[in-house]
Each structure stands twice: as structure tokens, then as C-alpha cells.
Amino acid sequence: MPKEAKLFFIADIVGEPGLELLETILPGLLKKHEPDFVIANAENSHQGRGLNQSIVKRLYDIGVNVITGGNHSFDKWKIFGYMNSDPNLLRPLNYPKGNSGNGYGIYDLPGFDKKIAVINLQGRTFLPDIDDPFSTSDWALKNIKEETDLIFVDFHAEATAEKVAMGWHLDGDVSVMVGTHTHIPTNDARILPQGTGYITDAGMTGPFDSVIGMNKKTALNRFRLGTPQKYIIAKKDNRMCAVLATVDTEKNSCTHIESLIYPEFKNSTG
């Protein structure tokens, strides 16, 4: 039985451009990297805000095991009923009780005689003032560790300081923590002192000829005019951002973590 498990996380999928890119390149990337478990954040996958049942099926069909969300998870009300019936579709755990869906799940890890837990949390700085993600994580870990210590966290937060703080809070208690929401991939993938793989933000999967996925002209008008503008998704320069992590399934600690971008950016004109 293999000792190490590979986890593949797909950063925030933005609209149809992101979905179409994934459907084109993900099968080949999964064959190349051979991950044991695939997680994708899809809270922006339907027209840039929210998701629907059809998109969920499309992601499962190309190899995604679990779907996480964020502050746009509840933007499309038609998904609410389905959220209650699909344990592999998550939304942030620290939304108040009574909301649809689940904030964490415990799943079989294919090829291993153990389970993996995935927790979805949301920050509060510059985002809706929902329940405290730190105490919520403590509550979730207490319950989850009765079944498994191999734990992956998607922390959907705006402030880098809040994400860094959560990383230190969870160090040694979870295997991997990946930050999401800002759509900008950070260059700080590392293993924290107690063995937790960490990155502040995984980035986004979608059009980079944009302002974090949004049509450039529309986004510029928001800033220059100071008024709301219709959300229009950009279409060009589609790229997939992802995180690949390797976890020791006996110690439940991360042994390797790296940020991936396909296709890669050019950093030289030569």
C-alpha cells in the first residue's frame, strides 16, 4: 500500500472560460501528475458568481472528487436544494446554522486504507461578518479527528494576514491549507514547522486578460467612476492555477507542496 498521497487542488474556476479550459487540459494533467484526490473551488464557475448542478456534474465527469466554495456559494438560489443532497459539494462551514449545504466532508481516499477530510472556511476581513472561522475550525477538527487526521482546508479569505494567521492556527493539525478568493497566485508555497503544507492563495482558473477574471474595461470603470458596473467575464488568455501537495499518510504531514500554472507565464521577452 502506498505511503504518500498526492492531492491536486484547482484554484477558483471563473465562468465558462475556466470550465472549458479545465475540460480540455485537466485529463492530461491528471494523467501526468497522477493525483489520488482532486479538489476544485467553483464558487465563481457560473457566470462569475455561484454555480449550478450542471457545472457540478461537469466537474465530476473530468475527475474532480470534491468541490469547495466561498462568498459566492449562495448566489444562485436554485443550487440550495441540491447542496443538501451532495456531500461532495461544500460551502464555507462558518456560515450561520440553517443555511444549505455542508462545510466539511470525510471521504474515502482511493487506493488507501484511510479517509481524507476536506474543510471549507471563509474569512471575515473585508467579507461578510459571519461566524468566526478560527473557533469553527477548532470545532470541526475535534469531530473530524475521530475518523481521520489527513485533512485538507480551503480557506476562502480576502486579507492575506487572515490567511497567514489561519495557517499558523492550523499548523500541525491539518495536512494542507490552501488560501483562495483573491484570484492572484502567491509565491509562498511552503511547509510550516509542524508539517502543514501552506499557500496564501492558489490563484484562479480562467481568463487572465482581465482584472481577476472580469472584463478590463468594466473593471476599470468600477475604479475610475466609483459606481457599480455589470459583471462581464473576460475571455482571453485562459490559464489554470493549481496546487499539488504530497502527504505522508502515516504521519498526515505534508512532504511537498508547489503552485502550478498551465500554461506558464512568460517572464522574459527573449
Residue pairs with C-beta under 8 A, 6 or more apart in sequence:
1 111
1 112
1 113
2 111
2 112
2 249
3 248
3 249
3 250
4 246
4 247
4 248
4 249
4 255
5 36
5 37
5 109
5 111
5 112
5 116
5 150
5 246
5 247
5 249
6 33
6 34
6 35
6 36
6 37
6 244
6 245
6 246
6 247
7 35
7 36
7 37
7 38
7 39
7 116
7 152
7 175
7 176
7 244
7 245
7 246
7 247
8 29
8 30
8 33
8 35
8 37
8 38
8 39
8 242
8 243
8 244
9 38
9 39
9 40
9 41
9 152
9 154
9 176
9 178
9 202
9 242
9 243
9 244
9 245
10 22
10 26
10 38
10 39
10 40
10 41
10 64
10 202
10 205
10 240
10 241
10 242
11 41
11 180
11 183
11 185
11 201
11 202
11 203
11 204
11 205
11 240
11 241
11 242
11 243
12 18
12 41
12 42
12 43
12 44
12 70
12 180
12 181
12 183
12 202
12 203
12 204
12 205
12 206
13 19
13 22
13 40
13 41
13 42
13 44
13 45
13 59
13 204
13 205
13 206
14 44
14 45
14 48
14 183
14 204
14 205
14 206
14 207
14 213
14 233
15 44
15 45
15 46
15 47
15 48
15 206
15 207
15 213
15 233
16 233
17 206
17 207
17 233
17 234
17 235
17 238
18 44
18 45
18 204
18 205
18 206
18 207
18 213
18 238
18 240
19 45
19 55
19 58
19 59
20 238
21 205
21 206
21 238
21 239
21 240
22 40
22 59
22 62
22 205
22 240
23 58
23 62
25 240
25 262
26 62
26 63
26 240
27 62
27 63
29 240
29 242
29 262
30 38
30 63
33 244
35 244
36 109
36 110
36 111
36 112
37 65
37 66
37 107
37 109
37 110
37 116
37 152
38 63
38 64
38 65
38 66
39 64
39 65
39 66
39 67
39 68
39 118
39 152
39 154
40 59
40 64
40 66
40 67
40 68
41 67
41 68
41 69
41 70
41 154
41 156
41 180
41 202
42 51
42 55
42 56
42 59
42 67
42 68
42 69
43 49
43 50
43 51
43 68
43 69
43 70
43 71
43 72
43 73
43 156
44 50
44 72
44 204
44 206
44 213
45 51
45 55
45 59
46 52
46 55
46 76
47 231
47 233
48 213
48 214
48 231
48 233
49 72
49 75
49 76
49 231
50 72
50 73
50 74
50 75
50 76
50 79
51 67
51 69
51 73
51 76
51 79
52 76
52 78
52 79
53 78
53 79
53 82
56 67
56 82
56 86
56 89
59 67
60 88
65 88
65 107
66 88
66 89
66 90
66 105
66 107
66 118
67 88
67 89
67 90
68 90
68 91
68 118
68 120
68 154
68 156
68 180
69 89
69 90
69 91
69 92
69 120
69 156
70 91
70 92
70 120
70 122
70 156
70 180
70 181
71 92
71 122
71 127
71 128
71 156
71 181
73 91
73 92
73 101
74 80
74 91
74 95
74 99
74 100
79 100
80 100
80 101
81 100
82 89
83 89
83 91
83 100
83 101
83 102
84 100
84 101
87 102
87 105
88 105
88 107
89 101
89 102
90 101
90 102
90 103
90 104
90 105
90 118
90 120
90 154
91 99
91 100
91 101
91 102
91 103
91 120
92 103
92 120
92 121
92 122
92 130
92 133
92 156
93 102
93 103
93 104
93 119
93 120
93 121
93 133
93 136
93 137
93 140
94 103
94 121
94 122
94 130
94 131
94 132
94 133
94 136
95 103
95 122
95 130
95 131
96 130
96 131
103 119
103 120
103 121
103 136
103 140
104 117
104 118
104 119
104 120
104 140
104 144
105 117
105 118
106 115
106 116
106 117
106 144
106 147
106 148
107 115
107 116
107 117
107 118
108 115
108 116
109 115
109 116
109 150
109 249
112 249
114 148
114 150
114 249
115 147
115 148
115 150
116 148
116 150
116 151
116 152
117 144
117 147
117 148
117 150
117 151
117 152
118 151
118 152
118 153
118 154
119 137
119 140
119 144
119 151
119 152
119 153
119 154
119 174
120 153
120 154
120 156
121 133
121 136
121 137
121 153
121 154
121 155
121 156
121 166
122 130
122 133
122 155
122 156
122 157
123 133
123 155
123 156
123 157
123 158
123 159
123 162
123 163
123 166
123 181
124 130
124 132
124 133
124 162
125 157
125 158
125 159
125 161
125 162
126 158
126 159
127 157
127 158
133 155
133 157
133 166
134 165
134 166
134 169
137 153
137 166
137 169
137 170
141 151
141 173
141 174
144 151
149 175
149 252
150 175
150 247
150 249
150 252
151 173
151 174
151 175
151 176
151 252
152 174
152 175
152 176
152 177
152 178
153 166
153 170
153 174
153 176
153 177
153 178
154 178
154 180
155 163
155 166
155 177
155 178
155 179
155 180
156 179
156 180
156 181
157 163
157 166
157 179
157 180
157 181
158 181
158 182
160 179
160 182
160 186
160 200
160 201
163 179
163 200
163 201
164 200
166 177
166 179
167 177
167 179
167 192
167 196
167 198
167 200
168 192
170 177
170 196
171 192
171 193
171 194
171 195
171 196
171 198
172 192
172 193
172 194
172 195
172 196
173 196
174 196
175 195
175 196
175 197
175 245
175 247
175 252
175 253
175 254
176 196
176 197
176 198
176 243
176 245
176 247
176 254
176 257
177 196
177 197
177 198
177 199
178 198
178 199
178 202
178 243
179 186
179 199
179 200
179 201
179 202
180 201
180 202
181 201
182 201
182 212
183 201
183 203
183 204
183 212
183 213
184 201
184 203
184 204
184 212
185 201
185 202
185 203
185 204
185 241
185 259
185 261
186 199
186 200
186 201
186 203
186 259
187 259
188 198
188 199
188 200
189 197
189 198
189 199
189 243
189 257
189 258
189 259
190 197
190 198
190 199
190 257
191 197
191 198
191 253
191 254
191 255
191 256
191 257
192 198
194 253
195 251
195 252
195 253
195 254
196 253
196 254
197 245
197 247
197 254
197 256
197 257
198 257
199 243
199 257
199 259
202 241
202 242
202 243
202 259
203 241
203 259
203 261
204 212
204 213
204 241
205 239
205 240
205 241
205 242
206 213
206 233
206 234
206 238
206 239
207 213
207 233
207 234
207 235
207 236
207 237
207 238
208 237
208 238
208 239
209 216
209 234
209 235
209 236
209 237
210 216
210 219
210 233
210 234
210 236
210 237
211 219
211 220
211 234
212 219
213 233
213 234
214 231
214 232
214 233
214 234
215 232
215 233
215 234
216 234
218 229
218 230
218 231
218 232
219 229
221 227
221 229
222 228
222 229
239 261
239 262
239 263
239 265
240 260
240 261
240 262
241 259
241 260
241 261
242 259
242 260
242 261
242 262
243 257
243 258
243 259
243 260
244 256
244 257
244 258
244 260
245 254
245 256
245 257
245 258
246 254
246 255
246 256
246 257
247 253
247 254
247 255
248 254
248 255
